[in-house]
Amino acid sequence: MFDIQEELKKLPGKPGVYIMHDEADHIIYVGKAISLKNRVRQYFQSSRNKGVKIEQMVTHITRFEYIITDSELEALVLECNLIKEHRPKYNTMLMDDKAYPFIKVTTEEAFPRIMLARQIAKDKAKYFGPYTSAGAVKDTIELIRKLYHVRSCNRRLPADIGKERPCLNYHIHQCNAPCQGYISQEEYRKSINEVVHFLNGNYDLILKELEERMAEASEALEFEKAIECRELLASVRKIAQKQKITDTAGDDRDILAVASDKEDAVVQVFFIRGGRLIGRDHFYLRISEGETESEILSSFIKQFYAGTPYIPAQLMLQEEIEDRELIEEWLSKKREHKVRIYVPKKGAKEKLVELAQKNAALVLNTDKERLKREEGRTIGAVKELEKILGLKGIVRMEAYDISNTNGFASVGSMIVYEKGKPKRNDYRKFKIKGVKGANDYASLEEVLTRRFLHGLEEQKAGKELGGFTVFPDLILMDGGKGQVNVALEALYRLRLSIPVCGMVKDDNHRTRGLYYENEELPIDKNSECFRLITRIQDEAHRFAITFHRDLRSKDQVHSVLDDIPGVGPARRKDLMKHFENIDAIKNATVEELKELPSINEKSAIEIYKFFH
């Protein structure tokens, strides 16, 4: 038995991370401390004003553990990693997991290339970004190749010069073919310098050059060339328009602001590179009621910049955050250069932060209705189901279905819904082992027995929660009284008490109602609950059918071809490729079989004998 008061006395006065567990041993909160002894004790002192979130969380804590670190900075890094891994209920959680692309210029190569990159490697290449859209990066790279005719191939130059013919890009005038020695290294490097100049946001030179080229082509009556220049001009102006100057200092900085409402928050980020706004994006966070905007921003920074490959020199925020100096130290270490976090108080920078905050509020307000509708379809539908069945606290539901063809290759499916949404990582498939023929009841009994026995064994072994380990609050069977009774009997034998509900269909195989505790309960066909039950039924059926189809296909090929003497994987592949199906192979003559390069006369005779 974990005695919280006794364990509090054992806490060391050292930096580290503390981990709070609830009654089901779920990790519900992860925090860091410069002194574990002082910080963890604060949660259990009644005199302190803790706030709504902490007060609610403390009531669920049944035990805690801690990890000592050498410094507060190490504790911060460990805290970020543990939050990302366990996603605790009472931590502010970043819901989006976005990876931003960069444009990479391989300046370390003799003949550099331009490419899209997802990560910044520690090499001598130049990186531009991050960009908020991979599409925008691809468009920019395509435009650069049209403007500056730089290569896109993977040839090793200058070692491979002249070894192969030039590619299509040379013939369509998008590459000067350094692979053939048609351009010197010095001339090519000049083009790359212009590319770098362009990516730094200096468009005036290329705009002027294109306008001159277009005018010359028009005067020479080369209208196709003039149209090409006009289209390139439009593309450059489009990119230039997207990257308006927002900061004359020319620094790299991110501007962050937050808007929150009860348990929802949105953080808006403006990405400024070289003084130009190259993109913006917003991020959803799950928060606890009563959290301040300062706390939300602090949590966001730690989670977002733990995963992003590029950290700018400055972060501009709408208000001060706790542990600013420590977070600056952490970011500076990751960036390997000084990072500064500050709140602008006046001028253009303050206006930019204000603009980011307005954008965050706009996104949050716009999404409120969508979030309400989504909640009605999921959590709202589950609450309706609770009311119909007279149950409380339904979070996890599991539904089961059996699929077979005249008793051939019977399979079972288990699908999982949590809070009204599918949890696909926890879906499970079962090959029926102990039942011969088409016996759905016996097959269901086998599936349920195996599922819960497996779960009990995992719980006994102390495995991490998930998959089989977590038991449902409600079991849904695809059928009525018969299926429900099979499930109840299987649970009874395992000494488990879990509510079981049948999803009853009418003669047209459409959802009709629910069967629970020996009674058929009607559902309003216009309700969200009815739609949820229908989705669950369809999903269980789809998952079982898909598994059965895959299994049946594999078993069919195996049972026929793999049992023929002298037919291995290579010959089997050739047979299926040439004849398309088993019947065509069965009807083939020895002469027709011998036509395949991999099949000699002896094998052909064996195959023919097998079928005849």
Protein Blocks (a to p, Z undefined) as FASTA:
>chain_A
ZZfklmmmmpccbdcddddddfkopafbdcddfblklmmmmmmmmkbcgbjklmmmmmmp
cbdcddddfbfklmmmmmmmmmmmnopaklccdfbdcddddddddfkbmbdcddddfbdc
ddfbdcedddfbfklmmmmmmmmmmmnopafbfbdcfklgokaccdfklmnopaghlmno
pacfklmmmmmmmmmmmmnopaklmmmmmmmmmmmmmmnopaklmmmmmmmmmmmmmmmm
mmccfbfnlpacdddddddehjaccddddddeehiafbdcdddddddehiafklmmmmmm
mmmmmmpcbdcfbdcdfbdcehklmmmmmmmmmnopacdddddfehjllmmmmmmmmmmm
mmmmmmmmmmmmmmmmmmmmmmmmmmmnopghilbdcddddddeehiapacdddddeehi
acfklgccdddfkbgcjdfklmmmmmmmmmmmmmmmmmmnopaeehjlpccfbdcdeddf
kmmmmmmmmmmmnopacddddddddfkopafbdceehiacdddfkbmklmmmmmmmmmmm
mmmmmmmmmmmmmmmmmmmmmmpghiafklmmmmmmmnopaklmmmpcfklmmmpmklcf
klmmmmmmmmZZ
